Amino acid sequence: MKLGHLFYAAPLKLFKEIANSNGEVIYAALAGRTVNVSYAYTSKIVREFEKLGLIKSIREWGKIRIKLKITPYGEQVWEHLNFIMGRLENGD
């Protein structure tokens, strides 16, 4: 599966890079930010975010817009995302 990119038009300091096994870099927004997820990447990541209760709204027009719920536990969101990325890379 070709992973897409999470991105948000904001200063880079708001992002954390997560490299996958293909050497691509995934840009993930901090909790409370809105991110665009490329279509090729949406089905699994959206399902995982839904399971974690992080999806606030989704719009499907070319790109899916996900607004993560604002949480005081920003680091916990990173842990979840790292866990999800690891599972996707291993084909789970």
C-alpha positions in Angstrom: 0.0 0.0 0.0 1.3 3.4 -1.0 1.0 5.7 2.0 -0.1 9.3 1.4 0.9 12.4 3.3 -0.8 14.1 6.2 -0.3 17.8 5.9 -1.6 21.2 7.1 -0.8 24.7 5.8 0.8 25.9 9.0 4.4 26.6 10.2 6.5 23.5 10.1 7.2 23.7 13.9 3.6 22.5 14.3 4.5 19.2 12.6 6.3 16.1 13.5 7.8 13.9 10.8 7.3 10.2 10.8 9.3 8.2 8.2 7.8 5.0 6.9 9.6 2.0 5.6 9.5 3.3 2.0 11.5 6.4 3.1 8.5 8.7 2.6 7.8 11.3 5.3 4.4 11.6 6.8 3.6 15.0 8.2 1.2 14.8 11.1 -0.6 17.8 12.6 -0.8 18.3 16.4 -4.0 17.7 18.2 -6.7 20.2 17.4 -5.3 21.1 14.0 -7.0 20.2 10.7 -5.2 17.8 8.4 -5.7 16.8 4.8 -5.1 13.1 4.1 -4.4 11.9 0.5 -7.1 9.6 -0.8 -4.9 6.6 -1.2 -4.2 6.7 2.5 -7.6 7.4 4.0 -9.5 4.1 4.5 -7.2 2.5 7.1 -6.1 5.7 8.8 -9.6 7.0 9.1 -10.8 3.8 10.6 -8.0 3.8 13.1 -8.7 7.4 14.1 -12.4 6.6 14.5 -11.6 3.7 16.8 -9.5 6.1 18.9 -12.3 8.7 19.0 -10.1 11.3 17.4 -12.3 12.1 14.4 -14.3 15.3 14.7 -15.5 15.8 11.1 -14.8 14.3 7.7 -15.5 15.9 4.3 -15.1 13.9 1.2 -14.4 16.1 -1.8 -11.1 15.0 -3.4 -9.4 15.1 0.0 -10.7 14.0 3.3 -10.5 16.7 6.0 -10.0 15.4 9.5 -10.2 17.7 12.5 -8.7 15.9 15.4 -10.5 16.5 18.7 -8.7 19.0 20.9 -7.1 17.2 23.8 -4.7 18.2 26.5 -2.8 15.0 25.8 -1.1 16.0 22.5 1.7 13.4 23.2 -0.9 10.7 23.5 -2.0 11.5 19.9 1.5 11.1 18.7 1.8 7.7 20.4 -1.4 6.6 18.8 -0.2 7.8 15.4 3.1 6.1 15.7 1.3 2.9 16.7 -1.0 3.2 13.7 1.8 3.9 11.3 3.7 0.8 12.5 0.7 -1.4 12.0 0.0 0.0 8.5 3.7 -0.6 7.5 3.5 -4.2 8.7 0.3 -4.8 6.7 -2.0 -5.2 9.7 
